[in-house]
Amino acid sequence: MSSKTTSPGICYLVGAGPGDPGLLTLKGKECIEAADVLVYDYLCNPEHLRYAKPGTERIYVGKKAGDHTLPQEEINKLIVKLTQEGKTVTRLKGGDPVLFGRGAEEAAELHEAGVKFEIVPGITSAIAGPAYAGIPVTHRSHASMLTIFTGHEDPTKSETSLDYAKLAQADGTKVFLMGVERIDAITGEFLKHGAKPETPVALVRWATHGCQQTLVGTLADIAAKVKAAGFKAPAVAVIGDVVTERDQLNWFEDRPLFGKKIVVTRTRQQAGVLSKKLAQLGAEVIELPTIRIEPAADQLEFGQLVQDCHTYDWIVFTSPNGVDAFFTMFDKLYNDARSIGGARIACVGPGTAEKVKARHLAVDLMPDKGNYVAEGLVKAFDQHQNMENVNVLWVRGAETREVIANGLTGMGAIVDEAIGYRTVAETEDNLEALAVLKNEGADMITFTSASTVEHFLNLKVPLPAGCKIASIGPITSAAIKEHGLKVDVEAKENSIPGLVAAVEKFWK
């Protein structure tokens, strides 16, 4: 380490992986969570940013081939400056930070400045890209050696430092990065130095993303295929007989929603479940939160009702947000779960019920399958017992329809409404997703509540041409239709699994 004074700050040079959010390492996630400042690249999946703590500064530095928002020298100065200020800086770089990623140069600058740094390896697209295209880079029947080289060398160098004569004759698999724009020259060098023209070649674009594309050819014809297809960067190229394994190992691109771009409009905290299920089916998911959940305006009144929860016969939850709000307040008031007393619990559907069960509490009443709406819960109460003079505490949001109160009161119940949260427009955590939607479009947009519909439309963002609309159930569908829009998909079971099943069936 340099003899210069070391600041209390630290810079983590983190490999953010090739794109699939699940391929970020646990160490990388921890560094994002710890960061005061995130400095990230073009190839870094924006989904990784969700792990940042509130108030974390985010700085986008581009680093797209031929179009740098900030030159490398300026990036070096920036991360040094931020670290010297005593901040925890997490520098996110696509793939691995030092495999043709200039992470070593950044580390050298940090060392010279006398500040602490750590290098956190990441999964490189050189291996992940082929794997997600069904191509193992090594295989007992084809290759026992792997050579990785860059197709994009320092432009200031007068001549290439790559020995194409050796590369062309080397055994095993050859993988090169950042070379799609030079594919004609690179394959030409291989052929010039004796490589067999029929050698299989595959290019994988946007590897591990839902929009992944794979182009297969040979050394003799791949350049022409790239030109004809308009195949652009970012892409990883594989040369060798391992490419022939793709026919039987292509798992990623065979999934039912592969190639579909689907928008999820739930809150950032809730989006994960729906996003994960859609992504597992192959969709490219755009998380565009239109709403944010905040505590109710009158926390004193809410707290008093929660404090008296043990005096009620029933506690009714009609959303997961209500469960979260209730137990957040409950935990402030009590340190023993038994303080909830003998109140029985009713939930509008399985998603809400799972939240309750996570507290090791049983759910005593829920609507029949396929009827997970407020009207269904009222019907379930009517069939379950005589509600005359039964005391009910309904935990709800400020904007929730009055179906529960009206329905149960009509049956003679005494209903107190505990307003635990309110839904407000999301105006900050969706800017990148909005840009993606405007610039790249989408195949489908999903709505899981009437409020997500209202707040999306308030953004005044036109739906892309041909974009289909999927609804979680009849109440949400009604809100969509009120605005003159067509519902293309409606879940039979009004739940997240039901919505996913309906979306999958639509695209089959």
C-alpha positions as CSV (number, residue, x, y, z in Angstrom):
1,M,0.0,0.0,0.0
2,S,1.2,3.5,-0.7
3,S,2.8,5.5,2.1
4,K,0.1,8.2,1.6
5,T,-2.4,8.7,4.3
6,T,-5.3,6.2,4.1
7,S,-8.8,7.6,4.3
8,P,-11.4,5.7,6.3
9,G,-13.3,5.0,3.1
10,I,-13.1,1.9,1.0
11,C,-13.9,1.1,-2.7
12,Y,-15.2,-2.3,-3.6
13,L,-14.5,-3.2,-7.3
14,V,-17.4,-5.6,-7.8
15,G,-18.2,-8.0,-10.7
16,A,-21.9,-7.6,-11.2
17,G,-22.2,-10.7,-13.3
18,P,-23.4,-11.1,-16.9
19,G,-27.0,-9.8,-16.4
20,D,-29.2,-12.4,-14.8
21,P,-29.9,-10.9,-11.4
22,G,-29.5,-14.3,-9.8
23,L,-25.9,-14.5,-10.9
24,L,-24.8,-11.6,-8.7
25,T,-22.6,-13.1,-5.9
26,L,-23.5,-12.9,-2.3
27,K,-20.4,-10.9,-1.6
28,G,-21.4,-8.5,-4.4
29,K,-24.8,-8.1,-2.9
30,E,-23.3,-7.3,0.5
31,C,-21.1,-4.6,-1.0
32,I,-24.2,-3.0,-2.7
33,E,-26.0,-3.1,0.6
34,A,-23.1,-1.4,2.4
35,A,-22.5,1.3,-0.2
36,D,-22.8,5.0,0.4
37,V,-22.2,5.5,-3.4
38,L,-22.9,3.1,-6.3
39,V,-20.9,3.7,-9.5
40,Y,-22.2,1.4,-12.2
41,D,-21.8,0.6,-15.9
42,Y,-24.0,0.1,-18.9
43,L,-23.7,-3.7,-18.6
44,C,-24.7,-3.7,-15.0
45,N,-28.3,-4.9,-14.5
46,P,-30.3,-2.1,-12.9
47,E,-32.1,-4.7,-10.8
48,H,-28.9,-5.0,-8.6
49,L,-29.5,-1.4,-7.4
50,R,-32.5,-2.5,-5.4
51,Y,-30.2,-3.9,-2.7
52,A,-28.9,-0.4,-2.0
53,K,-30.0,1.2,1.3
54,P,-32.2,4.2,1.2
55,G,-30.3,7.4,0.4
56,T,-27.5,5.7,-1.5
57,E,-26.1,7.9,-4.2
58,R,-26.1,6.4,-7.6
59,I,-23.8,7.4,-10.4
60,Y,-24.1,6.0,-13.9
61,V,-20.8,6.1,-15.8
62,G,-21.9,4.5,-19.0
63,K,-19.0,2.5,-20.5
64,K,-20.9,1.4,-23.5
65,A,-18.7,0.5,-26.4
66,G,-17.8,3.7,-28.3
67,D,-20.1,5.8,-26.1
68,H,-18.7,6.5,-22.7
69,T,-20.8,8.7,-20.4
70,L,-17.5,9.2,-18.5
71,P,-14.0,8.5,-19.8
72,Q,-12.0,5.8,-17.9
73,E,-9.6,8.4,-16.6
74,E,-12.5,10.4,-15.1
75,I,-14.0,7.2,-13.6
76,N,-10.7,6.5,-11.9
77,K,-10.6,10.1,-10.5
78,L,-14.2,9.8,-9.4
79,I,-13.9,6.6,-7.3
80,V,-10.6,7.9,-5.8
81,K,-12.3,11.2,-4.8
82,L,-15.3,9.5,-3.3
83,T,-13.3,7.0,-1.3
84,Q,-11.0,9.7,-0.1
85,E,-14.0,11.5,1.3
86,G,-14.4,8.5,3.6
87,K,-17.3,6.9,1.8
88,T,-18.0,3.3,1.1
89,V,-17.9,3.1,-2.7
90,T,-19.2,0.1,-4.6
91,R,-18.0,0.2,-8.2
92,L,-20.2,-2.2,-10.2
93,K,-18.8,-3.6,-13.4
94,G,-20.5,-6.0,-15.8
95,G,-19.2,-9.6,-15.6
96,D,-15.9,-9.9,-13.7
97,P,-14.0,-6.7,-12.9
98,V,-10.6,-7.7,-14.1
99,L,-11.4,-10.0,-17.0
100,F,-11.0,-7.4,-19.8
101,G,-12.8,-5.1,-17.5
102,R,-10.1,-2.5,-16.6
103,G,-10.7,-3.2,-13.0
104,A,-7.0,-3.7,-12.5
105,E,-6.4,-0.1,-13.7
106,E,-9.0,1.2,-11.3
107,A,-7.4,-0.8,-8.4
108,A,-4.0,0.7,-9.4
109,E,-5.3,4.2,-9.2
110,L,-6.8,3.5,-5.7
111,H,-3.6,2.0,-4.5
112,E,-1.6,5.0,-5.8
113,A,-4.0,7.3,-3.9
114,G,-3.5,5.4,-0.7
115,V,-7.1,4.3,-0.2
116,K,-8.4,0.9,0.7
117,F,-10.0,-1.3,-1.9
118,E,-11.2,-4.8,-2.5
119,I,-11.7,-6.8,-5.7
120,V,-14.8,-8.9,-5.7
121,P,-14.8,-11.4,-8.6
122,G,-18.0,-11.8,-10.6
123,I,-19.3,-14.4,-13.0
124,T,-18.0,-13.7,-16.5
125,S,-20.1,-13.7,-19.6
126,A,-17.2,-15.7,-21.2
127,I,-18.5,-18.8,-19.4
128,A,-22.1,-17.8,-18.4
129,G,-23.0,-16.7,-21.9
130,P,-22.2,-20.0,-23.6
131,A,-23.8,-21.9,-20.7
132,Y,-27.1,-20.0,-21.1
133,A,-27.0,-20.8,-24.8
134,G,-26.6,-24.5,-24.1
135,I,-22.8,-24.5,-24.9
136,P,-20.4,-25.8,-22.3
137,V,-17.0,-24.2,-22.8
138,T,-15.2,-27.5,-21.9
139,H,-16.5,-31.0,-22.6
140,R,-14.8,-34.4,-22.4
141,S,-15.8,-35.3,-26.0
142,H,-14.7,-31.9,-27.5
143,A,-12.4,-29.7,-25.4
144,S,-10.1,-30.0,-22.4
145,M,-8.7,-26.5,-22.8
146,L,-10.2,-23.0,-22.9
147,T,-8.6,-19.9,-24.3
148,I,-10.2,-16.5,-23.6
149,F,-9.2,-13.4,-25.6
150,T,-10.5,-9.9,-26.3
151,G,-11.8,-8.9,-29.6
152,H,-11.4,-5.2,-28.7
153,E,-7.8,-4.2,-27.9
154,D,-6.5,-0.8,-26.8
155,P,-7.2,1.4,-29.9
156,T,-4.0,3.3,-29.2
157,K,-1.8,0.2,-29.9
158,S,-0.1,0.3,-33.3
159,E,-0.6,-3.4,-33.9
160,T,-2.4,-6.4,-32.3
161,S,-0.7,-8.3,-29.5
162,L,-2.8,-11.4,-30.3
163,D,-0.9,-14.2,-31.9
164,Y,-3.6,-15.5,-34.3
165,A,-1.3,-18.2,-35.6
166,K,-1.2,-19.8,-32.2
167,L,-4.9,-19.1,-31.5
168,A,-5.9,-20.7,-34.8
169,Q,-3.9,-23.9,-34.1
170,A,-4.6,-24.0,-30.3
171,D,-6.6,-27.0,-29.1
172,G,-9.9,-26.7,-27.3
173,T,-12.5,-23.9,-27.1
174,K,-11.8,-20.3,-27.9
175,V,-14.0,-17.5,-26.5
176,F,-13.6,-13.9,-27.3
177,L,-15.4,-10.9,-25.8
178,M,-16.2,-7.5,-27.3
179,G,-15.5,-8.5,-30.8
180,V,-18.8,-8.6,-32.7
181,E,-17.9,-5.4,-34.6
182,R,-14.7,-7.1,-35.7
183,I,-16.0,-10.5,-36.4
184,D,-15.1,-10.4,-40.1
185,A,-11.4,-9.5,-39.3
186,I,-11.1,-12.0,-36.4
187,T,-12.5,-15.0,-38.3
188,G,-10.4,-13.9,-41.3
189,E,-7.3,-14.1,-39.2
190,F,-8.2,-17.6,-38.0
191,L,-8.8,-18.8,-41.5
192,K,-5.6,-17.1,-42.7
193,H,-3.6,-19.1,-40.2
194,G,-5.0,-22.5,-40.9
195,A,-8.2,-22.9,-38.9
196,K,-10.7,-25.2,-40.5
197,P,-13.5,-23.2,-42.2
198,E,-16.2,-25.6,-40.9
199,T,-15.3,-25.0,-37.3
200,P,-18.5,-24.2,-35.4
201,V,-19.0,-20.7,-34.1
202,A,-21.7,-19.2,-31.9
203,L,-22.4,-15.6,-30.9
204,V,-24.5,-14.9,-27.8
205,R,-26.0,-11.4,-27.5
206,W,-27.2,-10.0,-24.1
207,A,-26.2,-13.3,-22.5
208,T,-28.3,-14.5,-19.5
209,H,-30.9,-11.7,-20.1
210,G,-34.5,-12.4,-21.1
211,C,-33.7,-10.9,-24.5
212,Q,-30.7,-13.2,-25.1
213,Q,-30.1,-14.0,-28.8
214,T,-27.8,-16.7,-30.2
215,L,-26.5,-16.9,-33.7
216,V,-24.7,-20.1,-34.9
217,G,-22.5,-20.6,-37.9
218,T,-19.0,-21.5,-38.9
219,L,-15.7,-19.6,-39.2
220,A,-16.4,-19.4,-42.9
221,D,-19.9,-17.9,-42.8
222,I,-20.5,-16.4,-39.3
223,A,-19.4,-12.9,-40.4
224,A,-21.9,-12.9,-43.2
225,K,-24.7,-14.1,-40.9
226,V,-23.9,-11.3,-38.4
227,K,-24.2,-8.7,-41.1
228,A,-27.4,-10.2,-42.5
229,A,-29.0,-10.5,-39.0
230,G,-27.9,-7.0,-37.9
231,F,-26.3,-8.7,-34.9
232,K,-24.9,-6.1,-32.5
233,A,-22.9,-5.9,-29.3
234,P,-22.8,-6.8,-26.5
235,A,-22.0,-10.4,-27.4
236,V,-19.7,-13.2,-26.5
237,A,-18.3,-15.5,-29.2
238,V,-17.5,-19.2,-28.9
239,I,-15.3,-21.1,-31.4
240,G,-15.1,-24.9,-31.3
241,D,-16.9,-28.2,-31.5
242,V,-18.6,-27.5,-28.1
243,V,-21.0,-25.4,-30.1
244,T,-22.6,-28.6,-31.4
245,E,-23.8,-29.4,-27.9
246,R,-26.3,-26.6,-28.1
247,D,-28.8,-28.8,-30.0
248,Q,-29.5,-30.9,-26.8
249,L,-28.4,-28.5,-24.0
250,N,-30.2,-25.3,-25.0
251,W,-32.3,-24.9,-21.8
252,F,-32.5,-21.2,-21.4
253,E,-34.1,-20.2,-24.7
254,D,-36.6,-23.1,-24.6
255,R,-38.7,-21.7,-21.7
256,P,-42.3,-20.8,-22.4
257,L,-42.0,-17.0,-22.0
258,F,-38.5,-16.6,-23.5
259,G,-38.3,-13.5,-25.7
260,K,-41.3,-11.8,-24.0
261,K,-40.7,-8.5,-22.3
262,I,-43.2,-8.1,-19.5
263,V,-43.8,-5.1,-17.2
264,V,-44.5,-5.5,-13.5
265,T,-46.2,-2.5,-11.9
266,R,-46.2,-3.6,-8.2
267,T,-44.3,-1.7,-5.5
268,R,-40.6,-2.4,-5.5
269,Q,-40.9,-4.4,-2.3
270,Q,-43.7,-6.6,-3.7
271,A,-42.5,-6.9,-7.3
272,G,-39.9,-9.6,-6.5
273,V,-42.3,-12.5,-6.2
274,L,-44.1,-11.9,-9.5
275,S,-40.9,-10.9,-11.3
276,K,-39.1,-14.1,-10.2
277,K,-41.9,-16.3,-11.3
278,L,-42.1,-14.7,-14.8
279,A,-38.3,-14.7,-15.1
280,Q,-38.2,-18.4,-14.3
281,L,-40.5,-19.0,-17.2
282,G,-38.0,-17.1,-19.5
283,A,-39.5,-13.6,-19.6
284,E,-37.5,-10.4,-19.6
285,V,-39.0,-8.5,-16.7
286,I,-39.2,-4.7,-16.4
287,E,-40.0,-3.7,-12.9
288,L,-41.8,-0.4,-13.1
289,P,-43.2,0.3,-9.7
290,T,-46.1,2.8,-10.0
291,I,-47.0,3.0,-6.3
292,R,-45.2,3.2,-3.0
293,I,-46.6,2.1,0.3
294,E,-46.3,4.6,3.2
295,P,-47.6,4.5,6.8
296,A,-51.1,5.9,7.4
297,A,-51.4,9.6,8.2
298,D,-52.9,9.0,11.6
299,Q,-50.5,6.6,13.3
300,L,-51.9,7.3,16.8
301,E,-55.4,6.1,15.9
302,F,-54.0,3.1,14.1
303,G,-51.8,2.3,17.1
304,Q,-54.8,2.4,19.5
305,L,-56.8,0.0,17.4
306,V,-53.8,-2.4,17.1
307,Q,-53.3,-2.2,20.8
308,D,-56.9,-3.3,21.4
309,C,-56.7,-6.1,18.8
310,H,-57.2,-8.8,21.5
311,T,-60.6,-7.4,22.3
312,Y,-62.0,-8.3,18.8
313,D,-63.6,-11.6,17.6
314,W,-62.0,-11.3,14.2
315,I,-59.1,-9.5,12.6
316,V,-59.5,-9.1,8.8
317,F,-56.6,-8.6,6.4
318,T,-57.3,-7.8,2.8
319,S,-53.8,-7.2,1.6
320,P,-50.2,-8.2,2.4
321,N,-49.5,-4.5,3.0
322,G,-52.1,-4.5,5.7
323,V,-50.4,-7.5,7.4
324,D,-47.1,-5.7,7.3
325,A,-48.5,-2.4,8.7
326,F,-50.4,-4.2,11.5
327,F,-47.4,-6.2,12.8
328,T,-45.0,-3.4,12.4
329,M,-47.2,-1.5,14.9
330,F,-47.9,-4.6,17.0
331,D,-44.2,-5.2,17.5
332,K,-43.8,-1.6,18.8
333,L,-46.6,-2.2,21.3
334,Y,-46.0,-5.7,22.4
335,N,-43.1,-8.1,22.8
336,D,-45.2,-11.3,23.0
337,A,-47.2,-12.7,20.0
338,R,-49.8,-14.0,22.5
339,S,-50.9,-10.4,23.1
340,I,-53.0,-10.8,20.0
341,G,-55.4,-12.8,22.2
342,G,-58.1,-15.1,21.0
343,A,-59.0,-13.1,17.9
344,R,-59.5,-15.2,14.8
345,I,-58.0,-14.2,11.5
346,A,-59.5,-13.9,8.1
347,C,-57.5,-13.2,4.9
348,V,-58.7,-12.2,1.4
349,G,-56.3,-14.6,-0.4
350,P,-53.2,-16.8,-0.3
351,G,-50.7,-14.0,-0.7
352,T,-52.1,-12.2,2.4
353,A,-52.4,-15.5,4.3
354,E,-48.8,-16.4,3.7
355,K,-47.8,-13.1,5.4
356,V,-49.9,-14.1,8.4
357,K,-48.5,-17.6,8.5
358,A,-45.0,-16.2,8.5
359,R,-45.9,-14.9,11.9
360,H,-46.7,-18.5,13.0
361,L,-50.4,-17.6,13.2
362,A,-53.2,-19.7,11.7
363,V,-55.6,-18.3,9.2
364,D,-59.2,-19.2,10.2
365,L,-61.1,-18.0,7.1
366,M,-60.4,-17.4,3.5
367,P,-62.6,-17.2,0.4
368,D,-63.0,-20.2,-1.9
369,K,-60.3,-20.7,-4.5
370,G,-60.8,-18.4,-7.5
371,N,-62.7,-15.8,-5.5
372,Y,-59.9,-14.0,-3.7
373,V,-61.6,-10.6,-3.6
374,A,-63.3,-8.6,-0.9
375,E,-66.7,-9.8,-2.1
376,G,-65.5,-13.4,-1.8
377,L,-64.4,-12.8,1.8
378,V,-67.8,-11.3,2.7
379,K,-69.5,-14.4,1.2
380,A,-67.2,-16.6,3.2
381,F,-68.2,-14.9,6.4
382,D,-71.9,-15.2,5.5
383,Q,-71.5,-19.0,5.0
384,H,-69.2,-19.4,8.1
385,Q,-71.3,-18.0,10.9
386,N,-74.0,-15.6,12.1
387,M,-72.2,-12.2,12.2
388,E,-74.8,-10.5,14.5
389,N,-72.9,-8.3,17.1
390,V,-69.6,-9.9,16.2
391,N,-66.7,-7.5,16.7
392,V,-64.4,-7.2,13.7
393,L,-61.2,-5.2,13.2
394,W,-60.5,-4.6,9.5
395,V,-56.9,-3.6,8.7
396,R,-57.0,-1.7,5.5
397,G,-55.3,0.9,3.3
398,A,-56.6,4.4,3.0
399,E,-57.9,3.9,-0.6
400,T,-59.4,0.5,-0.1
401,R,-63.0,-0.1,-1.3
402,E,-65.6,-0.3,1.5
403,V,-66.8,-3.7,0.5
404,I,-65.7,-5.4,3.7
405,A,-67.2,-2.8,6.1
406,N,-70.5,-2.5,4.1
407,G,-70.9,-6.3,3.7
408,L,-70.2,-7.3,7.3
409,T,-72.1,-4.4,8.8
410,G,-75.0,-5.4,6.7
411,M,-74.9,-8.8,8.4
412,G,-75.0,-7.2,11.8
413,A,-71.3,-7.1,12.6
414,I,-69.6,-4.3,14.5
415,V,-66.7,-3.2,12.3
416,D,-63.8,-0.9,13.2
417,E,-61.6,0.1,10.4
418,A,-57.8,0.4,11.2
419,I,-56.2,2.3,8.4
420,G,-52.6,1.2,8.5
421,Y,-51.1,2.4,5.2
422,R,-51.7,4.5,2.2
423,T,-50.8,4.2,-1.4
424,V,-48.9,7.0,-3.1
425,A,-47.5,7.5,-6.5
426,E,-43.9,6.3,-7.1
427,T,-42.0,9.2,-8.7
428,E,-38.3,8.2,-8.1
429,D,-37.8,4.5,-8.2
430,N,-39.1,3.9,-11.7
431,L,-37.2,6.4,-13.9
432,E,-34.8,3.8,-15.5
433,A,-37.7,1.4,-16.1
434,L,-39.7,4.1,-17.7
435,A,-36.8,4.9,-20.1
436,V,-36.6,1.2,-21.0
437,L,-40.3,1.0,-21.7
438,K,-40.3,4.1,-23.8
439,N,-37.2,3.2,-25.8
440,E,-37.6,-0.6,-26.1
441,G,-41.3,-1.3,-25.7
442,A,-42.8,-4.3,-24.1
443,D,-45.0,-7.3,-25.0
444,M,-47.2,-7.2,-21.9
445,I,-47.9,-5.1,-18.8
446,T,-49.3,-6.7,-15.6
447,F,-51.6,-5.0,-13.1
448,T,-52.2,-6.5,-9.6
449,S,-54.6,-3.9,-8.2
450,A,-56.8,-1.0,-9.3
451,S,-54.3,1.4,-7.7
452,T,-51.4,0.2,-9.9
453,V,-53.7,0.9,-12.9
454,E,-54.5,4.4,-11.8
455,H,-51.0,5.4,-11.0
456,F,-49.6,3.9,-14.2
457,L,-52.0,5.9,-16.3
458,N,-51.2,9.0,-14.3
459,L,-47.6,8.7,-15.5
460,K,-48.9,9.6,-19.0
461,V,-46.7,7.0,-20.6
462,P,-48.4,5.6,-23.8
463,L,-48.5,1.8,-24.0
464,P,-46.2,0.5,-26.7
465,A,-47.9,-0.7,-29.9
466,G,-49.2,-4.2,-29.5
467,C,-48.6,-4.3,-25.8
468,K,-51.0,-6.7,-24.1
469,I,-52.6,-6.1,-20.7
470,A,-52.9,-8.7,-18.0
471,S,-55.0,-8.3,-14.9
472,I,-55.0,-10.2,-11.6
473,G,-58.8,-10.2,-11.3
474,P,-62.2,-8.6,-11.9
475,I,-61.7,-5.5,-9.7
476,T,-58.4,-4.7,-11.4
477,S,-60.0,-5.4,-14.8
478,A,-62.8,-3.0,-14.1
479,A,-60.3,-0.3,-13.4
480,I,-58.5,-1.0,-16.7
481,K,-61.8,-1.0,-18.7
482,E,-62.9,2.3,-17.1
483,H,-60.1,3.9,-19.0
484,G,-61.1,2.4,-22.3
485,L,-58.4,-0.2,-22.3
486,K,-58.8,-3.9,-23.3
487,V,-58.0,-6.6,-20.8
488,D,-56.2,-9.4,-22.8
489,V,-55.6,-11.7,-19.9
490,E,-57.4,-12.1,-16.6
491,A,-56.4,-14.6,-13.9
492,K,-59.0,-17.2,-13.0
493,E,-57.5,-17.4,-9.6
494,N,-57.0,-13.9,-8.2
495,S,-53.5,-14.4,-6.9
496,I,-49.9,-14.0,-8.2
497,P,-49.6,-17.7,-9.1
498,G,-53.0,-17.4,-10.9
499,L,-51.8,-14.3,-12.8
500,V,-48.5,-16.1,-13.8
501,A,-50.5,-19.2,-15.0
502,A,-52.8,-17.0,-17.1
503,V,-49.9,-15.1,-18.7
504,E,-48.1,-18.4,-19.5
505,K,-51.2,-19.8,-21.0
506,F,-51.8,-16.7,-23.1
507,W,-48.3,-16.9,-24.8
508,K,-48.4,-20.7,-25.4
